[in-house]
C-alpha cells in the first residue's frame, strides 16, 4: 500500500529537498538558493518507492535541467516562457509557451503586442485583480492564473499491481504524461505513443536527449482523427488498451470520438492528467500550475520566485504512474482524474521556504542513462495496427 508522507517530519522534508536537485534551481540567480516550502520532494520519493521499490522519485523532479542546463532565474521560469508578475491584489503566473500565446496575451489585455509581451502584460496586470485574470485566461485558453493555493482533492494510489505486458496507449505530450508512460514501460508495459499529423508532441522540438530518455523503446503511431479510417483505428486501439494516458481537456479526445467514461466502464484504466481537473476549462503548464498553486519561494525582498523547473509536470507524472500501477477501487476499469493544481497544493500543508543553511550537502540535477532510442513520429503506425489486428474501414 502507498503511504502518504508525514507532514510533521520537518527534518525529512528538508533532506528530501536537498537531495532532489531542486534547491540549486530555486531562487534568484544573484542570491543563494532556497529550500522550497511543502513536501513535494518527500511525496515524490514515496511515489518512486511505490513504483520501483527503491527508486528515489525526488530526483525525477530536477532531471530535465540536467539535460538542458537550465539554471534558476527568480521570477522567470527556468525555460523562460513563464513569469511571476504582480497584479492589483497579489501575484500571478503567466505563460507564453506556444506560438499563438502572443495573440492570446494581446486578447487578454485588449491591445496589440509585439515580440516582447511582458511590459504591456505587466502594466495590465498591475491594474487588474487576479480573479479577472483567471476568468479571462480560462475563456481564452491561456495558461495564466493568480497565485492562490486551491482546495486540494487528490486520488491516492492503492495496492501496487504488475503492469508487465499490459498495453499502454499514450495520447499525452511534453513531460507529465510521457514520464508516466516511461515509468510504465520501465516496469514491463508495452507503450504505444499516439500523435496526430497536425499536432506532434511539442517535446520533439525540445532537448533531444531528454526526449530520448522518456520515449526510448516506445512505438510511435500517427493517426488523423478527421479521416474516417484513422478515426476507426483510434477507437479500436483504445478498445485494445489496458491503460490509456491523456493529458488534455476532455473535449479534445471527445472530438476524436473517444469516451473516457465508456472506456473505463469496459475495463480500461484511464489516466486523465489535467491542469485543474476534468470539470475545469483551465489550460496550464508545469511552471504556471506549480506557481499559481502556491509552490513558490521568496527572494530577499519577499517577492515570489519559481521552485525548480516546471515541477508540477514530473510530480504529476510520478503520481500518474503510481495510479496506473494501482489496483482500482472497483477492481475493474477506472477513470483516474488527476488535477495537477490539486496535486501541487496537497504538498503545501506544512513547511515554509527557507534560505540554504551553511555547510549542508546539496544535490545537483543528474542525468539518468537510457538504452535504445525514440521512434520517429509515425514510424510504427502500420506495424502496430497490423500486429493488434486493427482494420480500418
C-alpha positions as CSV (number, residue, x, y, z in Angstrom):
1,X,0.0,0.0,0.0
2,X,1.1,3.6,-0.6
3,X,1.9,5.7,2.4
4,X,1.5,9.4,2.3
5,X,4.4,11.4,3.7
6,X,4.3,12.5,7.4
7,X,3.7,16.3,7.2
8,X,5.2,16.8,10.6
9,X,8.6,15.3,9.8
10,X,10.4,18.6,9.1
11,X,13.9,17.1,9.0
12,X,12.9,14.6,6.4
13,X,11.2,17.3,4.3
14,X,14.3,19.4,4.2
15,X,16.6,16.4,3.5
16,X,14.4,15.3,0.6
17,X,14.5,18.8,-1.0
18,X,18.3,18.9,-0.5
19,X,18.7,15.6,-2.2
20,X,16.2,16.2,-5.1
21,X,18.4,18.6,-7.2
22,X,15.6,21.2,-6.9
23,X,17.3,23.5,-4.4
24,X,20.0,24.8,-6.9
25,X,17.1,25.6,-9.3
26,X,15.1,27.7,-6.8
27,X,15.6,31.4,-6.1
28,X,17.1,34.4,-7.7
29,X,20.3,34.0,-9.7
30,X,22.1,36.7,-7.7
31,X,21.1,35.3,-4.3
32,X,21.6,32.0,-2.5
33,X,19.3,29.2,-3.5
34,X,16.2,28.5,-1.4
35,X,14.7,25.3,0.2
36,X,11.1,25.3,-1.1
37,X,8.0,25.1,1.0
38,X,5.9,22.0,1.4
39,X,6.9,18.3,0.9
40,X,6.7,17.7,-2.8
41,X,10.1,16.1,-2.8
42,X,9.1,13.8,0.0
43,X,5.9,12.8,-1.8
44,X,8.0,12.2,-5.0
45,X,10.3,10.0,-3.0
46,X,7.4,7.9,-1.7
47,X,6.0,7.6,-5.2
48,X,9.3,6.4,-6.6
49,X,9.5,3.7,-3.9
50,X,5.9,2.6,-4.7
51,X,6.7,2.5,-8.4
52,X,10.0,0.7,-8.3
53,X,10.7,-0.4,-4.8
54,X,14.0,1.5,-4.4
55,X,13.7,4.4,-6.9
56,X,14.3,7.9,-5.4
57,X,11.4,9.7,-7.1
58,X,12.6,13.1,-5.8
59,X,15.5,13.0,-8.3
60,X,12.9,13.0,-11.2
61,X,11.8,16.5,-10.2
62,X,15.0,18.1,-11.4
63,X,16.1,15.7,-14.1
64,X,15.3,17.8,-17.2
65,X,17.6,20.6,-16.1
66,X,20.5,18.2,-16.2
67,X,19.9,17.8,-19.9
68,X,19.0,21.4,-20.7
69,X,21.5,23.2,-18.4
70,X,18.7,25.5,-17.1
71,X,19.5,27.5,-14.0
72,X,17.4,29.4,-11.5
73,X,16.1,32.7,-12.8
74,X,14.0,34.1,-10.0
75,X,10.6,35.4,-11.2
76,X,11.3,34.0,-14.7
77,X,10.9,30.3,-15.2
78,X,14.0,28.2,-16.0
79,X,12.8,27.7,-19.5
80,X,12.0,31.4,-19.9
81,X,8.4,31.0,-21.0
82,X,6.6,31.9,-17.8
83,X,6.7,35.0,-15.5
84,X,5.6,35.7,-11.9
85,X,4.1,39.2,-12.1
86,X,2.3,41.5,-9.6
87,X,-1.4,42.0,-10.0
88,X,-3.7,44.6,-8.4
89,X,-4.2,42.4,-5.4
90,X,-1.4,39.8,-5.4
91,X,0.8,37.9,-7.9
92,X,0.1,35.8,-10.9
93,X,1.9,33.2,-13.1
94,X,1.6,33.9,-16.8
95,X,3.0,31.6,-19.6
96,X,3.8,32.4,-23.2
97,X,5.0,28.9,-24.3
98,X,3.1,28.4,-27.6
99,X,3.3,30.4,-30.9
100,X,-0.3,31.5,-30.6
101,X,0.2,32.7,-27.0
102,X,1.3,36.2,-28.2
103,X,-2.1,36.6,-29.8
104,X,-3.9,35.3,-26.7
105,X,-1.9,37.7,-24.5
106,X,-2.9,40.6,-26.8
107,X,-6.6,39.5,-26.4
108,X,-6.1,39.2,-22.6
109,X,-5.1,42.9,-22.4
110,X,-7.2,44.1,-25.4
111,X,-4.1,45.5,-27.1
112,X,-1.7,44.7,-29.9
113,X,1.7,43.5,-28.6
114,X,5.0,42.8,-30.2
115,X,7.5,40.0,-29.8
116,X,8.1,41.0,-26.2
117,X,4.7,40.9,-24.5
118,X,5.9,41.3,-20.9
119,X,6.0,45.1,-20.5
120,X,2.4,45.5,-21.7
121,X,1.1,42.5,-19.9
122,X,2.8,43.6,-16.6
123,X,1.2,47.0,-16.9
124,X,-2.2,45.5,-17.5
125,X,-1.9,43.0,-14.6
126,X,-0.9,45.8,-12.2
127,X,-4.3,47.4,-12.7
128,X,-6.5,44.3,-12.6
129,X,-7.3,41.7,-9.9
130,X,-6.2,38.1,-10.1
131,X,-9.8,36.9,-10.3
132,X,-10.3,38.8,-13.6
133,X,-7.1,37.3,-15.0
134,X,-8.3,33.8,-14.1
135,X,-11.7,34.4,-15.8
136,X,-10.3,35.9,-19.0
137,X,-7.5,33.3,-19.2
138,X,-9.9,30.4,-19.0
139,X,-12.1,31.9,-21.7
140,X,-9.1,32.4,-24.0
141,X,-7.3,29.1,-23.3
142,X,-4.3,30.9,-21.9
143,X,-2.0,29.4,-19.3
144,X,-2.2,32.0,-16.6
145,X,-3.6,32.2,-13.1
146,X,-3.2,34.1,-9.8
147,X,-1.0,32.7,-7.1
148,X,-3.6,31.2,-4.7
149,X,-3.5,27.7,-3.3
150,X,-6.6,25.7,-4.3
151,X,-8.5,23.3,-2.1
152,X,-6.8,20.0,-2.9
153,X,-8.6,16.7,-3.8
154,X,-6.1,14.2,-5.0
155,X,-6.7,10.5,-5.8
156,X,-4.4,8.1,-3.8
157,X,-2.5,5.1,-5.0
158,X,-3.8,1.8,-3.6
159,X,-2.1,-1.6,-3.7
160,X,0.5,-2.0,-6.4
161,X,-0.2,-4.3,-9.3
162,X,2.0,-5.6,-12.1
163,X,1.8,-3.8,-15.4
164,X,4.1,-6.3,-17.2
165,X,3.0,-6.9,-20.8
166,X,0.0,-4.5,-20.5
167,X,-0.7,-2.3,-23.5
168,X,-0.4,1.4,-22.7
169,X,-1.8,3.9,-25.3
170,X,-0.3,7.3,-24.6
171,X,-2.0,10.4,-26.1
172,X,0.0,12.8,-23.9
173,X,2.8,15.1,-24.8
174,X,5.5,17.2,-23.2
175,X,6.6,15.9,-19.7
176,X,3.9,14.7,-17.2
177,X,2.2,12.0,-19.3
178,X,5.4,10.9,-21.1
179,X,7.1,10.4,-17.7
180,X,4.2,8.3,-16.6
181,X,4.4,6.1,-19.8
182,X,8.2,5.9,-19.4
183,X,7.8,4.5,-15.9
184,X,5.2,2.1,-17.0
185,X,7.5,1.0,-19.9
186,X,10.3,0.5,-17.5
187,X,8.0,-1.7,-15.4
188,X,7.4,-4.0,-18.4
189,X,4.4,-2.5,-20.1
190,X,4.2,-2.1,-23.9
191,X,3.8,1.7,-24.7
192,X,2.3,3.0,-27.9
193,X,2.6,6.8,-28.3
194,X,-0.2,8.3,-30.4
195,X,0.1,11.7,-32.2
196,X,-1.8,13.4,-35.0
197,X,-0.3,14.8,-38.2
198,X,-1.1,18.4,-37.2
199,X,-0.1,18.2,-33.5
200,X,3.0,16.1,-32.9
201,X,4.4,16.2,-29.4
202,X,6.0,19.6,-28.9
203,X,8.7,18.0,-26.8
204,X,10.2,16.6,-30.1
205,X,11.4,20.2,-30.7
206,X,13.0,20.4,-27.2
207,X,16.1,18.7,-25.8
208,X,16.6,15.6,-27.9
209,X,18.4,13.6,-25.2
210,X,15.7,14.2,-22.7
211,X,13.0,13.2,-25.3
212,X,15.0,10.0,-26.0
213,X,15.1,9.2,-22.3
214,X,11.4,9.4,-21.9
215,X,10.4,7.6,-25.1
216,X,13.2,5.1,-25.8
217,X,11.6,1.7,-26.6
218,X,8.1,3.0,-27.2
219,X,6.3,2.6,-30.5
220,X,5.0,5.7,-32.4
221,X,1.7,5.8,-34.2
222,X,0.3,8.8,-36.1
223,X,-3.4,8.8,-36.9
224,X,-5.6,11.6,-38.3
225,X,-8.9,11.7,-36.4
226,X,-10.5,13.9,-39.1
227,X,-10.2,10.9,-41.5
228,X,-12.8,8.1,-41.1
229,X,-10.4,5.2,-41.4
230,X,-8.0,6.7,-38.9
231,X,-10.8,7.6,-36.5
232,X,-11.9,3.9,-36.6
233,X,-8.4,2.8,-36.0
234,X,-8.1,5.1,-32.9
235,X,-11.3,3.7,-31.4
236,X,-10.0,0.1,-31.9
237,X,-6.6,1.0,-30.5
238,X,-8.3,2.3,-27.3
239,X,-10.5,-0.8,-27.1
240,X,-7.4,-3.0,-27.0
241,X,-5.6,-0.8,-24.4
242,X,-5.2,-1.9,-20.8
243,X,-4.1,1.6,-19.8
244,X,-4.8,4.9,-21.6
245,X,-2.9,8.1,-20.7
246,X,-4.1,11.5,-21.8
247,X,-3.1,15.0,-20.7
248,X,-5.6,17.4,-22.3
249,X,-9.0,18.8,-21.6
250,X,-11.7,16.0,-22.0
251,X,-13.2,17.7,-25.0
252,X,-10.0,17.1,-27.0
253,X,-10.3,13.4,-27.2
254,X,-14.1,13.6,-27.2
255,X,-13.6,15.4,-30.5
256,X,-11.8,12.3,-31.7
257,X,-14.9,10.2,-30.9
258,X,-13.2,8.7,-27.7
259,X,-15.1,8.4,-24.5
260,X,-13.1,8.0,-21.3
261,X,-16.0,7.1,-19.1
262,X,-17.2,4.4,-21.5
263,X,-13.6,3.0,-21.8
264,X,-13.3,2.8,-18.0
265,X,-16.7,1.1,-17.8
266,X,-15.5,-1.5,-20.2
267,X,-12.4,-2.3,-18.2
268,X,-9.7,0.2,-19.2
269,X,-7.6,2.1,-16.7
270,X,-7.8,5.6,-17.9
271,X,-5.3,8.2,-16.6
272,X,-6.6,11.7,-17.1
273,X,-4.0,14.4,-16.3
274,X,-5.4,18.0,-16.5
275,X,-4.4,21.4,-15.2
276,X,-7.2,21.6,-12.7
277,X,-9.5,18.5,-13.1
278,X,-11.8,17.2,-15.8
279,X,-14.5,19.7,-14.9
280,X,-12.3,22.7,-15.4
281,X,-11.7,24.5,-18.6
282,X,-8.3,25.7,-17.4
283,X,-5.1,25.4,-19.5
284,X,-1.8,25.1,-17.8
285,X,1.8,24.0,-18.0
286,X,4.2,22.8,-15.3
287,X,5.6,26.2,-14.3
288,X,2.4,28.3,-14.1
289,X,0.4,25.4,-12.5
290,X,3.0,24.9,-9.8
291,X,3.4,28.6,-9.0
292,X,-0.2,29.5,-9.2
293,X,-1.0,26.6,-6.8
294,X,1.3,28.2,-4.2
295,X,4.5,26.3,-4.8
296,X,6.8,29.4,-4.8
297,X,9.7,30.5,-2.7
298,X,10.7,34.1,-1.9
299,X,13.7,36.2,-2.8
300,X,15.3,38.5,-0.2
301,X,12.8,41.2,-1.0
302,X,9.8,38.9,-0.3
303,X,8.8,38.6,-3.9
304,X,7.8,35.1,-5.2
305,X,10.3,33.1,-7.3
306,X,9.9,29.8,-9.1
307,X,10.6,26.5,-7.5
308,X,12.6,24.2,-9.8
309,X,11.8,23.5,-13.4
310,X,8.1,23.1,-14.3
311,X,7.9,20.9,-11.1
312,X,4.2,20.2,-11.5
313,X,5.0,18.1,-14.6
314,X,7.3,15.5,-13.1
315,X,5.4,15.4,-9.8
316,X,2.2,14.6,-11.8
317,X,4.0,12.1,-14.0
318,X,5.1,10.2,-10.9
319,X,1.6,10.3,-9.4
320,X,0.0,9.2,-12.7
321,X,2.3,6.2,-12.9
322,X,1.6,5.2,-9.3
323,X,-2.2,5.4,-10.1
324,X,-1.8,3.4,-13.3
325,X,0.1,0.7,-11.2
326,X,-2.6,0.7,-8.5
327,X,-5.4,-1.8,-8.1
328,X,-8.5,0.1,-8.9
329,X,-11.1,0.9,-6.3
330,X,-13.7,-1.1,-8.2
331,X,-11.4,-4.0,-9.1
332,X,-12.2,-3.3,-12.8
333,X,-11.7,-0.4,-15.2
334,X,-11.3,3.1,-13.7
335,X,-11.0,6.7,-14.6
336,X,-8.3,8.4,-12.5
337,X,-8.9,12.2,-12.6
338,X,-5.6,13.8,-11.7
339,X,-5.6,17.6,-11.3
340,X,-2.0,18.9,-11.4
341,X,-3.0,22.0,-9.5
342,X,-4.6,20.0,-6.7
343,X,-1.6,17.7,-6.5
344,X,0.8,20.6,-6.0
345,X,-1.5,22.2,-3.5
346,X,-1.7,19.0,-1.5
347,X,2.0,19.2,-0.8
348,X,1.8,22.6,0.9
349,X,0.2,21.7,4.2
350,X,3.5,22.0,6.1
351,X,6.8,23.9,6.0
352,X,7.7,27.3,4.6
353,X,10.6,28.2,2.2
354,X,13.9,28.9,3.9
355,X,17.4,30.0,3.0
356,X,20.0,27.4,2.4
357,X,21.8,26.5,5.7
358,X,25.6,26.8,5.7
359,X,27.7,23.7,5.2
360,X,25.0,21.4,4.0
361,X,25.2,18.9,1.1
362,X,23.1,20.0,-1.8
363,X,22.4,17.6,-4.8
364,X,22.5,19.0,-8.3
365,X,20.4,17.7,-11.2
366,X,21.6,14.5,-12.7
367,X,21.0,12.6,-16.0
368,X,19.8,9.1,-16.0
369,X,21.3,6.8,-18.6
370,X,18.9,5.2,-21.1
371,X,19.0,2.3,-23.6
372,X,17.6,2.4,-27.0
373,X,16.1,5.3,-29.0
374,X,12.8,7.0,-29.5
375,X,10.9,6.2,-32.7
376,X,10.4,8.9,-35.3
377,X,6.9,10.2,-35.4
378,X,4.6,7.6,-37.0
379,X,7.3,5.1,-37.9
380,X,5.5,2.2,-36.3
381,X,1.9,3.0,-37.3
382,X,1.3,0.2,-39.8
383,X,3.2,-2.4,-37.8
384,X,1.3,-1.6,-34.6
385,X,-2.1,-1.6,-36.2
386,X,-1.4,-4.8,-38.1
387,X,0.0,-6.5,-35.1
388,X,-3.1,-5.7,-33.0
389,X,-5.4,-6.8,-35.7
390,X,-6.8,-3.3,-36.3
391,X,-8.6,-3.0,-39.6
392,X,-9.8,0.4,-40.8
393,X,-13.0,0.5,-43.0
